[in-house]
């Protein structure tokens, strides 16, 4: 009989129940062993407190056993529920896998159909591209002919410009020779005129100097005669005064006796001093008069001569300035001739450099055209081979697809859905084809712009006779700017 408070729980099948049964058996065996040992040992006297504690412990162990049994039963029920859910999930997974396989088969069929449509579109696109390439090849050949005609025109214009440059150079040389001869003539005339004027001035000034010397000699002789006459007159006056004073002194000496000898001696000394002063004064007066005459009379003549010489000097300076101006003009003309010749050489060098650049550019352009033509021919052959290979593969896949469609009994609704998808894919491919056409149009416009840029570069570098393509005027203007 179970203890008090124990509730019977239905047993569950499974590993958990087996484990619980094994635990119960081991507990019973341990209890039997303990009972046998207790029976074997003599029982001591029992106390009421110990009995109460033992019953309390037994109740607690029973309660714990019931709790753990309930927990075990709950776990077993949870495990059964989880197992059922797992089986349901596995069943749904098997259904999903089956649906997935069916969808994959349908997707393969649709993919084969789409591939066939794509191959058809690729074939049409390839045909369109081949036609466009043929048109581009024809346009390139026509453009090459135009460029050859333009090159012949440019060569002819270059020959004309070379002839014009040679004629201009000959004219410049003739003009330079004429200017040099005219300059030599003018210099010779100026030199002869200046030499003649110098000789005339030299003769004129020699004549003036000779006449001035003669006039000065005559004036000096007249002055000497006047001075000698005045000297003789002064000497006569001095003699008269001397005789008169001597007579007076002699009378006075006769009157005055020997008491006045000393005064007479002093008077004699005074007379001698006066004579000396008179002779000195006469000499100084003569020198002053000579100096005044020498300074006053020639001064006026020299002033007049100075005025005439100043006027002649002004004329000489004016002639000298005119000669310097002529020399400067000659130097300027020589400098201009040198600059013109230097500019001519610079222009010739630039012209040769431009011709070399043009030849290099033409060579590069022709090489690029040949390379592009060669690559396009190679690509055309390669694309044709790929197209043949793709066509063979397409035929084989079409046969496989038709056989697959015959084997697979397709639903009409699925066919409508497939047709709608095919229609959507075809619209997308049409859009892709339109995008490719726009890309091709952009590439053609870019190529035309490159050609227009090349033509504008030729025009900006002075290559005459160059005819630009339509629509290249704006590009040429931008490049020139």
DRENPABA-389416 format. One record per atom (N, C-alpha, C): residue in three letters; x, y, z. Coordinates in steps of 0.1 Angstrom, whole numbers, plus 5000, padded with zeros to 4 digits. Example, Ala and Ser with C-alpha at 12.3 -4.5 7.8 and 13.67 -1.06 7.14 Angstrom:
BEGIN
ALA513249435078/ALA512349555078/ALA513249675078/SER512849785071/SER513749895071/SER512950005079/
END
This chain:
BEGIN
UNK500849885000/UNK500050005000/UNK500950125000/UNK500550234991/UNK501450354991/UNK501250435003/UNK502250515006/UNK502150595018/UNK501050705017/UNK500850775028/UNK499850875028/UNK500250995020/UNK499351045012/UNK499651155003/UNK500251114990/UNK500350994987/UNK500950944974/UNK499850924964/UNK499950984952/UNK499050964942/UNK499550884931/UNK498750794926/UNK499250704915/UNK499250784902/UNK500250774895/UNK500450844882/UNK500550744871/UNK499850754860/UNK499950654849/UNK501350644844/UNK501850524842/UNK503150504838/UNK503350544823/UNK504450594820/UNK504750634806/UNK505850544800/UNK505650524788/UNK506550434781/UNK507750524776/UNK508850454776/UNK510050534771/UNK511250514779/UNK512350574776/UNK513550564783/UNK513450634797/UNK512650734798/UNK512550804811/UNK511850714821/UNK510750644817/UNK510050554826/UNK510950434830/UNK511750384821/UNK512650274824/UNK513650324834/UNK514150444833/UNK515150494842/UNK514450514856/UNK513250564856/UNK512550574869/UNK512350444876/UNK511950334868/UNK511750204874/UNK513050144879/UNK514050164872/UNK515350114877/UNK515750184890/UNK515450314891/UNK515750384904/UNK514950334915/UNK513650304912/UNK512750254923/UNK513250114928/UNK513650024918/UNK514149894922/UNK515449904931/UNK516249994927/UNK517550004935/UNK517250064949/UNK516150144950/UNK515850204963/UNK515150094972/UNK514350004965/UNK513749894973/UNK514749794978/UNK515749774969/UNK516849674973/UNK517549734985/UNK517849874984/UNK518549934995/UNK517749925008/UNK516449945006/UNK515549945018/UNK515449805024/UNK515449695016/UNK515449555021/UNK516749525028/UNK517849575022/UNK519149545028/UNK519149615042/UNK518649735042/UNK518649805055/UNK517849745065/UNK516649685061/UNK515749615070/UNK516349495076/UNK517049415067/UNK517749295071/UNK518849325081/UNK519549435078/UNK520649475088/UNK520049525101/UNK518849585100/UNK518249635113/UNK517749515121/UNK517149415113/UNK516649295120/UNK517749215126/UNK518849215119/UNK519949135124/UNK520549205137/UNK520549335137/UNK521149405149/UNK520049415159/UNK520349405171/UNK519349415182/UNK518849555182/UNK517549575183/UNK516949705183/UNK517149775196/UNK517549895196/UNK517749965209/UNK516450015214/UNK516350065225/UNK515050125230/UNK514750245222/UNK513350255218/UNK512950355209/UNK512350475218/UNK512750595213/UNK512350725219/UNK511150785211/UNK510250855217/UNK509150915210/UNK509551025201/UNK510551105206/UNK511051215198/UNK511651165185/UNK512451055186/UNK513050995174/UNK512050945164/UNK510950885169/UNK509850835161/UNK509250955153/UNK509051065161/UNK508351185155/UNK509251235144/UNK510551245147/UNK511551295136/UNK511551205124/UNK511551075127/UNK511550975116/UNK510350985107/UNK509151005113/UNK507951015105/UNK507951145097/UNK508451255104/UNK508551385097/UNK509451375085/UNK510651305086/UNK511551285075/UNK510951205064/UNK510151095068/UNK509551015059/UNK508551095050/UNK507751175057/UNK506751255050/UNK507451355040/UNK508551405044/UNK509251495035/UNK509751425023/UNK510351305025/UNK510851225014/UNK509751185005/UNK508551145010/UNK507451115002/UNK506951234993/UNK506951355000/UNK506551474992/UNK507551504981/UNK508851484984/UNK509851514974/UNK509751414963/UNK509451284966/UNK509351184956/UNK508151214947/UNK506951254953/UNK505851294945/UNK506151414936/UNK506851504941/UNK507151624933/UNK508051584921/UNK509051504923/UNK509851464912/UNK509151374902/UNK508251294907/UNK507451214898/UNK506551294889/UNK505951404895/UNK505151494887/UNK505951564876/UNK507151604881/UNK508051674871/UNK508451584860/UNK508651454863/UNK509051354853/UNK507851334843/UNK506651324849/UNK505451304840/UNK505251424831/UNK505451544836/UNK505351664828/UNK506351664817/UNK507651634820/UNK508651624810/UNK508351524799/UNK507751404803/UNK507451304793/UNK506351354784/UNK505351424790/UNK504251484781/UNK504851584771/UNK505751674777/UNK506351774768/UNK507151704757/UNK507851594760/UNK508651524750/UNK507751464739/UNK506651404743/UNK505651354733/UNK505151464724/UNK504751574730/UNK504251684722/UNK505351734712/UNK506551754717/UNK507651794708/UNK507951694697/UNK507851564700/UNK508051464690/UNK506951474679/UNK505651494683/UNK504651514673/UNK504851634665/UNK505251744671/UNK505551864663/UNK506751844654/UNK507751774658/UNK508951744649/UNK508451664637/UNK507651564640/UNK507151484628/UNK506351574619/UNK505551664624/UNK504751754615/UNK505651844607/UNK506651894614/UNK507651984607/UNK508351904596/UNK508751784599/UNK509451704589/UNK508551674577/UNK507251654580/UNK506351634569/UNK506251754560/UNK506151874567/UNK506052004559/UNK507352024551/UNK508451984557/UNK509752004550/UNK509751914537/UNK509251794539/UNK509151704527/UNK508251764517/UNK507151814521/UNK506251884511/UNK506952004504/UNK507652084512/UNK508352194506/UNK509452154497/UNK510152044500/UNK511251994491/UNK510651954478/UNK509451884479/UNK508851834467/UNK508351954458/UNK507752054465/UNK507452174458/UNK508652244451/UNK509752244459/UNK510952304454/UNK511452234442/UNK511452104442/UNK511852024430/UNK511052054418/UNK509652064421/UNK508752094410/UNK509052234404/UNK509252334413/UNK509552464409/UNK510852474401/UNK511852394406/UNK513152394399/UNK512952334385/UNK512152224383/UNK511952174370/UNK511252274361/UNK510152344367/UNK509552444359/UNK510452564355/UNK511352594365/UNK512252704362/UNK513252664351/UNK513652534351/UNK514652494341/UNK513952504327/UNK512652464327/UNK511952474314/UNK511852614310/UNK511452704319/UNK511352844316/UNK512652904312/UNK513752854318/UNK515052904315/UNK515452864301/UNK515152744297/UNK515452704284/UNK514752784274/UNK513452814276/UNK512652894267/UNK513253034266/UNK513553094278/UNK514153224278/UNK515453224271/UNK516253124273/UNK517553114266/UNK517353114251/UNK516353044246/UNK516053034232/UNK515653174227/UNK514753244235/UNK514453384231/UNK515653474231/UNK516453454241/UNK517653544242/UNK518553514230/UNK518753384226/UNK519553354214/UNK518953424202/UNK517653424201/UNK517053484189/UNK517253634189/UNK517153694201/UNK517453844202/UNK518853874199/UNK519753784204/UNK521253804202/UNK521553794187/UNK520853704180/UNK521053684166/UNK520553814159/UNK519353864162/UNK518853984156/UNK519854104159/UNK520254114171/UNK521254214175/UNK522554204167/UNK523054084165/UNK524254064158/UNK524054104143/UNK522854064138/UNK522654114124/UNK522554264123/UNK521954324133/UNK521854474133/UNK523254534134/UNK524054474143/UNK525454524145/UNK526254504133/UNK526154394126/UNK526954374114/UNK526554474103/UNK525154494102/UNK524754604092/UNK525354734096/UNK525254774109/UNK525854904113/UNK527354904110/UNK528054794113/UNK529454794110/UNK529754814095/UNK528954744087/UNK529154764072/UNK528954914069/UNK527854974074/UNK527655114072/UNK528755204077/UNK529255164088/UNK530455244094/UNK531655224085/UNK531855104080/UNK532955074071/UNK532855164058/UNK531655164053/UNK531355244041/UNK531655394044/UNK531155434056/UNK531355574059/UNK532855604061/UNK533555514067/UNK535055534069/UNK535755534055/UNK535355454046/UNK535955454033/UNK535655594026/UNK534455634027/UNK534055774021/UNK534855884028/UNK534955864041/UNK535755974049/UNK537255964045/UNK537755844043/UNK539155834038/UNK539355904025/UNK538455884016/UNK538555954003/UNK538456104005/UNK537556154013/UNK537456294016/UNK538756344022/UNK539356264031/UNK540656314037/UNK541756314027/UNK541756214018/UNK542756214008/UNK542656343999/UNK541356373995/UNK541156493987/UNK541656613995/UNK541256624008/UNK541656734016/UNK543156744017/UNK543856624018/UNK545356624019/UNK545956674006/UNK545356633995/UNK545856693982/UNK545656843982/UNK544556883986/UNK544257033987/UNK545257103996/UNK545557044007/UNK546457104017/UNK547857104011/UNK548256994004/UNK549656993998/UNK549757103987/UNK548657113979/UNK548657223969/UNK548757363975/UNK547957383986/UNK548057513993/UNK549357533999/UNK550057424004/UNK551357444010/UNK552357483999/UNK552257413987/UNK553157453976/UNK552957603972/UNK551657643972/UNK551357783969/UNK551957883979/UNK551757843992/UNK552357924002/UNK553857934002/UNK554557813998/UNK555957813997/UNK556457903985/UNK555657903974/UNK556057993963/UNK555858133967/UNK554758163974/UNK554458303979/UNK555558343988/UNK555958253997/UNK557058294007/UNK558358323999/UNK558658243989/UNK559858263981/UNK559858393974/UNK558658423968/UNK558558553961/UNK558658673971/UNK558058653983/UNK558158763993/UNK559558773998/UNK560358663999/UNK561758674003/UNK562558743993/UNK562258713980/UNK563058783969/UNK562758933969/UNK561458963971/UNK561159103972/UNK561759173984/UNK561859103995/UNK562459164007/UNK563959184004/UNK564659083998/UNK566059103995/UNK566259213985/UNK565459233975/UNK565559343965/UNK565359473973/UNK564359483981/UNK564059603988/UNK565259633998/UNK565759534004/UNK566959554013/UNK568159604005/UNK568459543993/UNK569559593985/UNK569259743981/UNK568059773977/UNK567759913973/UNK567960003984/UNK567459963996/UNK567660054008/UNK569060074011/UNK569859964010/UNK571359974013/UNK572060064003/UNK571760053990/UNK572360143980/UNK571960283982/UNK570660313985/UNK570160443988/UNK570760504000/UNK570960414010/UNK571660464023/UNK573060504020/UNK573760414012/UNK575160444009/UNK575260574001/UNK574360603992/UNK574360723984/UNK574160843993/UNK573160834002/UNK572860944011/UNK574060974020/UNK574660864025/UNK575860884034/UNK576960954026/UNK577260904014/UNK578260964006/UNK577961114003/UNK576761144000/UNK576361283997/UNK576561374010/UNK576061314021/UNK576261394034/UNK577761414037/UNK578561304035/UNK579961324038/UNK580661424029/UNK580261424016/UNK580861524007/UNK580361664010/UNK579061674014/UNK578561814018/UNK579261854031/UNK579461774041/UNK580161814053/UNK581561844050/UNK582261764042/UNK583661804039/UNK583761934032/UNK582861954022/UNK582862084015/UNK582662204025/UNK581662184033/UNK581362294043/UNK582562314053/UNK583162204057/UNK584362214065/UNK585462294058/UNK585762254046/UNK586762324038/UNK586462474037/UNK585162504033/UNK584762644032/UNK584962724045/UNK584562654056/UNK584662724069/UNK586162744073/UNK586962644069/UNK588462654072/UNK589062764064/UNK588762774051/UNK589262884043/UNK588763024048/UNK587463024052/UNK586863154057/UNK587563194069/UNK587663104079/UNK588263144092/UNK589763174090/UNK590463114081/UNK591863144078/UNK591963294072/UNK591063324063/UNK591063454057/UNK590763564068/UNK589763524077/UNK589363624087/UNK590563634097/UNK591263524100/UNK592363534109/UNK593563614103/UNK593763604090/UNK594763674083/UNK594463824083/UNK593263854080/UNK592864004080/UNK592864054094/UNK592463974104/UNK592564024118/UNK593964054122/UNK594863964118/UNK596363984121/UNK596864114114/UNK596464134102/UNK596964254095/UNK596364384101/UNK595064374105/UNK594464494112/UNK595164514125/UNK595464414132/UNK596064424145/UNK597464484144/UNK598264434134/UNK599564494131/UNK599564634128/UNK598564674119/UNK598464824116/UNK598064904128/UNK597164854136/UNK596764924148/UNK597964934157/UNK598664824158/UNK599864834167/UNK600864934163/UNK601164934150/UNK602065034144/UNK601565174147/UNK600265204144/UNK599765334146/UNK599865374161/UNK599565284170/UNK599665304184/UNK601065334188/UNK602065254183/UNK603465284186/UNK603865424181/UNK603365464169/UNK603765594164/UNK603165704173/UNK601865694177/UNK601265784186/UNK601965794200/UNK602365674205/UNK603065664218/UNK604465734217/UNK605165714206/UNK606465774204/UNK606365924203/UNK605265974195/UNK605066114194/UNK604766174207/UNK603866114215/UNK603566164228/UNK604766164238/UNK605566064236/UNK606766054244/UNK607766164241/UNK607966184228/UNK608866294225/UNK608266434230/UNK606966454228/UNK606366574233/UNK606566584248/UNK606366474255/UNK606566474270/UNK607966504273/UNK608866444266/UNK610366464268/UNK610666604266/UNK610166664256/UNK610466814253/UNK609866894264/UNK608666864269/UNK608066934280/UNK608966924293/UNK609366794295/UNK610166774306/UNK611566844306/UNK612066854294/UNK613366934292/UNK613067074295/UNK611967124289/UNK611667274292/UNK611467294307/UNK610667214313/UNK610467234327/UNK611767214335/UNK612567114331/UNK613867094337/UNK614767214336/UNK614867264324/UNK615667384321/UNK615167504329/UNK613867514330/UNK613267634337/UNK613567614352/UNK613367494357/UNK613567474371/UNK615067484374/UNK615867434364/UNK617367444367/UNK617767594367/UNK617167674358/UNK617467814357/UNK616967884370/UNK615767844375/UNK615267904387/UNK616167864399/UNK616567734399/UNK617467684410/UNK618767754409/UNK619267774397/UNK620567834395/UNK620467984400/UNK619368054397/UNK619168184401/UNK618968184417/UNK618168094421/UNK618068084436/UNK619368044443/UNK620067954436/UNK621367924442/UNK622368034442/UNK622168114431/UNK623068234431/UNK622568324442/UNK621368334444/UNK620868424454/UNK621168374468/UNK620968244469/UNK621168184483/UNK622668144484/UNK623068164494/UNK624468134497/UNK624667994502/UNK625767984507/UNK626167844512/UNK625267804524/UNK624467904529/UNK623567864541/UNK622467764536/UNK622167784523/UNK621067704518/UNK621567574510/UNK622767534512/UNK623267414505/UNK622467284508/UNK622167284520/UNK621467164525/UNK620067164519/UNK619367274518/UNK618067284512/UNK618167254497/UNK619267294491/UNK619467264477/UNK619667114475/UNK620367054484/UNK620566914482/UNK619266844484/UNK618466884493/UNK617166814495/UNK616366844483/UNK616366964478/UNK615566994466/UNK616066904454/UNK617366884453/UNK617866804442/UNK617366654444/UNK617366614456/UNK616866484459/UNK615366474455/UNK614666574458/UNK613266574455/UNK613066574440/UNK613966654433/UNK613866664418/UNK614166524412/UNK615166454418/UNK615466324413/UNK614366224415/UNK613766244427/UNK612566154430/UNK611466184421/UNK611166314419/UNK610066344410/UNK610366294396/UNK611666304391/UNK611966244378/UNK611766094378/UNK612166034388/UNK611865884389/UNK610465854388/UNK609665924397/UNK608265904397/UNK607565944383/UNK608066044377/UNK607466084364/UNK607765974354/UNK609065924354/UNK609365814344/UNK608565694347/UNK608365664360/UNK607565544363/UNK606165564359/UNK605565684362/UNK604165714358/UNK604065714343/UNK604965764336/UNK604865754321/UNK604865614316/UNK605765534323/UNK605765394318/UNK604465324321/UNK603965344334/UNK602665284337/UNK601565334328/UNK601565464325/UNK600465514316/UNK600565454303/UNK601765434298/UNK601965374285/UNK601465224285/UNK601765154296/UNK601365024297/UNK599865014298/UNK599265104306/UNK597765104307/UNK597065134294/UNK597665234287/UNK597065274274/UNK597165154264/UNK598365094264/UNK598564974255/UNK597564864259/UNK597364844272/UNK596464734276/UNK595064774272/UNK594664894274/UNK593264934271/UNK593064924256/UNK593964964248/UNK593764954233/UNK593764804229/UNK594664734236/UNK594664594232/UNK593464514236/UNK592764564247/UNK591564504252/UNK590264554246/UNK590264684242/UNK588964744238/UNK588764724223/UNK589764754215/UNK589564744201/UNK589364604195/UNK590264504199/UNK589964374194/UNK588664314200/UNK588264364212/UNK587064304218/UNK585864314210/UNK585664434204/UNK584464444195/UNK584564354183/UNK585764354177/UNK585864264166/UNK585664114170/UNK586264084181/UNK586063944186/UNK584663914189/UNK583864014194/UNK582463994197/UNK581663964185/UNK581964054174/UNK581264034162/UNK581663894156/UNK582963864156/UNK583363734151/UNK582763624159/UNK582563644172/UNK581963544181/UNK580563524177/UNK579763634174/UNK578463614170/UNK578363534157/UNK579263574147/UNK579163494134/UNK579563354137/UNK580663334145/UNK581063194148/UNK579963114155/UNK579263184164/UNK578163114171/UNK577063074162/UNK576763164152/UNK575663134142/UNK576163014134/UNK577463014130/UNK577962904122/UNK578062774130/UNK578362794144/UNK578362674152/UNK576962624154/UNK575962704155/UNK574562654155/UNK574262584142/UNK574662634131/UNK574362564118/UNK575062434118/UNK576362434123/UNK577162314124/UNK576462204133/UNK575962254145/UNK575262164154/UNK573962104148/UNK573262204141/UNK572062154134/UNK572362044124/UNK573462074116/UNK573861974106/UNK574261844112/UNK574961864124/UNK575461744131/UNK574261664136/UNK573261734142/UNK572061664146/UNK571261594135/UNK571261664123/UNK570561604112/UNK571361474108/UNK572661484108/UNK573461364104/UNK573261254114/UNK573161294127/UNK572861184137/UNK571461124136/UNK570561214132/UNK569161164130/UNK569161074118/UNK569861104107/UNK569961024095/UNK570660884099/UNK571660894107/UNK572360774112/UNK571360684120/UNK570660754129/UNK569660674137/UNK568660614129/UNK568160694119/UNK567160634110/UNK567660514102/UNK568960524098/UNK569660414091/UNK569760294100/UNK570160324113/UNK570260214122/UNK568960154125/UNK567860234126/UNK566560174128/UNK566060094116/UNK566360144104/UNK565960064092/UNK566759934092/UNK568059934096/UNK568859814096/UNK568259714107/UNK567859774119/UNK567259694129/UNK565959634124/UNK565159714117/UNK563859664112/UNK564159554102/UNK565159574094/UNK565459464084/UNK565859344091/UNK566759354102/UNK567159234109/UNK565959174116/UNK565059254122/UNK563859194128/UNK562959124118/UNK562859184107/UNK561959124096/UNK562558994092/UNK563958994090/UNK564558874085/UNK564458764096/UNK564658814109/UNK564558714120/UNK563158654121/UNK562158744120/UNK560758694120/UNK560458604108/UNK561058634097/UNK560958544085/UNK561458404088/UNK562658404094/UNK563258274098/UNK562458204108/UNK561958284118/UNK561058214128/UNK559758154122/UNK559258234113/UNK557958184106/UNK558358064097/UNK559458064091/UNK559857944083/UNK560057824092/UNK560657844104/UNK560857734113/UNK559557684118/UNK558657774122/UNK557257734126/UNK556557664115/UNK556757714103/UNK556057644092/UNK556557504090/UNK557857484091/UNK558457354090/UNK557957264101/UNK557957324113/UNK557457244125/UNK555957204123/UNK555157294118/UNK553757264116/UNK553557154105/UNK554457164095/UNK554357064085/UNK554756924090/UNK555856924099/UNK556256794105/UNK555156744114/UNK554556834122/UNK553456794131/UNK552256734123/UNK551956804112/UNK550856764104/UNK551156624098/UNK552356604093/UNK552756474088/UNK552656364099/UNK553156394111/UNK553056294122/UNK551656264125/UNK550756374126/UNK549356344129/UNK548656264119/UNK548956294106/UNK548356214095/UNK548856074096/UNK550156054099/UNK550655914100/UNK549955844111/UNK549755914123/UNK549155844134/UNK547655814131/UNK547055914124/UNK545655894120/UNK545455774111/UNK546355764101/UNK546255654091/UNK546555524098/UNK547555524107/UNK547855404115/UNK546655354123/UNK546055454130/UNK544855424138/UNK543755374130/UNK543555434118/UNK542455384109/UNK542755234105/UNK543955214101/UNK544255074097/UNK544154974108/UNK544555024120/UNK544454934132/UNK542954904135/UNK542155014134/UNK540754994137/UNK540054904127/UNK540454924114/UNK539854834103/UNK540354694105/UNK541554674109/UNK542054534111/UNK541354474123/UNK541254544134/UNK540554494145/UNK539054464142/UNK538454554135/UNK537054534132/UNK536854404123/UNK537754384113/UNK537654264104/UNK537854144113/UNK538854144122/UNK539154034130/UNK537954004139/UNK537354114145/UNK536154094154/UNK534954034145/UNK534854084133/UNK533754034125/UNK533953884122/UNK535153844119/UNK535353704116/UNK535053624129/UNK535653674141/UNK535453604153/UNK533953594157/UNK533253704155/UNK531853704158/UNK531053604149/UNK531453604136/UNK530753504127/UNK530953364132/UNK532253334136/UNK532453194141/UNK531653164154/UNK531653264163/UNK530853244175/UNK529453234172/UNK528953304162/UNK527553304158/UNK527253164152/UNK528153104144/UNK527852974139/UNK527852864150/UNK528852884160/UNK528852794171/UNK527552804180/UNK527152924182/UNK525952954190/UNK524752894183/UNK524752914169/UNK523552864162/UNK523452704163/UNK524552644162/UNK524552494163/UNK524052454177/UNK524652524188/UNK524152494201/UNK522652524203/UNK522252634197/UNK520852674198/UNK519952564191/UNK520352514180/UNK519552414173/UNK519452294182/UNK520552244188/UNK520552134197/UNK519652154209/UNK519752274215/UNK518952304227/UNK517452324223/UNK517152374211/UNK515752384206/UNK515152244205/UNK515952154200/UNK515452014198/UNK515151954212/UNK516151974221/UNK515951924235/UNK514751984242/UNK514552124239/UNK513452194246/UNK512152144240/UNK512052124227/UNK510752064221/UNK510451924227/UNK511451844227/UNK511251714233/UNK510851714247/UNK511451814255/UNK511051824269/UNK509651874271/UNK509251974262/UNK507852024263/UNK506851914259/UNK507251824249/UNK506351714246/UNK506151614257/UNK507351584264/UNK507251494275/UNK506451554287/UNK506651684289/UNK506051744301/UNK504651804297/UNK503551744302/UNK502251794300/UNK502051924308/UNK502252034301/UNK502152164308/UNK500752214309/UNK500352264320/UNK499052324322/UNK498852444314/UNK497552474309/UNK497352604301/UNK497652724309/UNK497252724322/UNK497452834331/UNK498952864332/UNK499752754334/UNK501152774335/UNK501752824322/UNK501152784311/UNK501552834298/UNK501252984297/UNK500153024301/UNK499853174301/UNK500853254310/UNK501053194322/UNK501953264330/UNK503353264324/UNK503753154318/UNK505053154311/UNK505153254299/UNK503953254292/UNK503953354281/UNK504053494286/UNK503453524298/UNK503553664303/UNK504953694308/UNK505553594314/UNK507053604317/UNK507853634305/UNK507653554295/UNK508353564282/UNK508153704276/UNK506853754277/UNK506553884272/UNK507353994280/UNK507453974293/UNK508154064302/UNK509654064298/UNK510153944296/UNK511653934293/UNK511853994280/UNK510953974270/UNK511154034257/UNK511154184257/UNK510254244266/UNK510154384267/UNK511454434274/UNK511954364284/UNK513254404290/UNK514454394279/UNK514354294271/UNK515454274261/UNK515354394250/UNK514054424247/UNK513854544238/UNK514454664244/UNK514154684257/UNK514754804264/UNK516254794263/UNK516854674265/UNK518254664265/UNK518854694251/UNK518054654240/UNK518454684227/UNK518354834224/UNK517354904229/UNK517255044228/UNK518455114235/UNK518755064247/UNK519955114254/UNK521255104246/UNK521354984240/UNK522554954231/UNK522555054219/UNK521355074213/UNK521255174202/UNK521655314207/UNK521255354218/UNK521655484223/UNK523155494226/UNK523655374231/UNK525155374234/UNK525855384220/UNK525355314210/UNK525955314197/UNK525855454191/UNK524755524193/UNK524655664188/UNK525555754196/UNK525755734209/UNK526755814216/UNK528155794211/UNK528455664209/UNK529755634204/UNK530055704190/UNK529055694181/UNK529155754168/UNK529355914169/UNK528555974178/UNK528756114180/UNK530056154186/UNK530556064195/UNK531956084201/UNK532956074190/UNK532855974181/UNK533855964170/UNK533756084161/UNK532556134158/UNK532456254150/UNK533056374156/UNK532856384170/UNK533456494177/UNK535056484176/UNK535556354177/UNK536956334176/UNK537456384163/UNK536756344152/UNK537156384139/UNK537056534137/UNK536056594143/UNK535856744142/UNK536956814150/UNK537356754161/UNK538456814169/UNK539756804161/UNK540056694155/UNK541256684146/UNK541156794135/UNK540056804129/UNK539956904118/UNK540157044123/UNK539557074135/UNK539657214140/UNK541157234144/UNK541857124149/UNK543257144153/UNK544057174140/UNK543757114129/UNK544457144117/UNK544157284112/UNK542857334114/UNK542557464110/UNK543257564119/UNK543257544132/UNK543857634141/UNK545357644139/UNK545957544134/UNK547457544132/UNK547757594118/UNK546757654111/UNK547057734099/UNK547157644086/UNK546557524087/UNK546557444075/UNK545357484066/UNK545657554055/UNK544557604047/UNK544057494038/UNK542857524032/UNK542157424023/UNK541557314030/UNK541357314044/UNK540857204051/UNK539357224053/UNK538557124048/UNK537057134049/UNK536557054060/UNK535957114070/UNK535457044082/UNK534156974079/UNK533856874088/UNK532656794086/UNK531556874092/UNK530256844088/UNK529156924094/UNK529056904109/UNK528757004116/UNK528557004131/UNK529857014138/UNK530957044131/UNK532257054138/UNK532657204140/UNK531757294136/UNK532157434138/UNK532257474153/UNK531257434161/UNK531257464175/UNK532457404182/UNK532857274179/UNK533957214184/UNK535257284180/UNK535357324167/UNK536457394162/UNK536657524170/UNK535557594172/UNK535557724179/UNK536057704193/UNK535557604200/UNK536057574214/UNK537457534214/UNK537957454205/UNK539357414204/UNK540257544202/UNK539857624192/UNK540657744189/UNK540657834201/UNK539557854208/UNK539557934220/UNK540457874231/
END
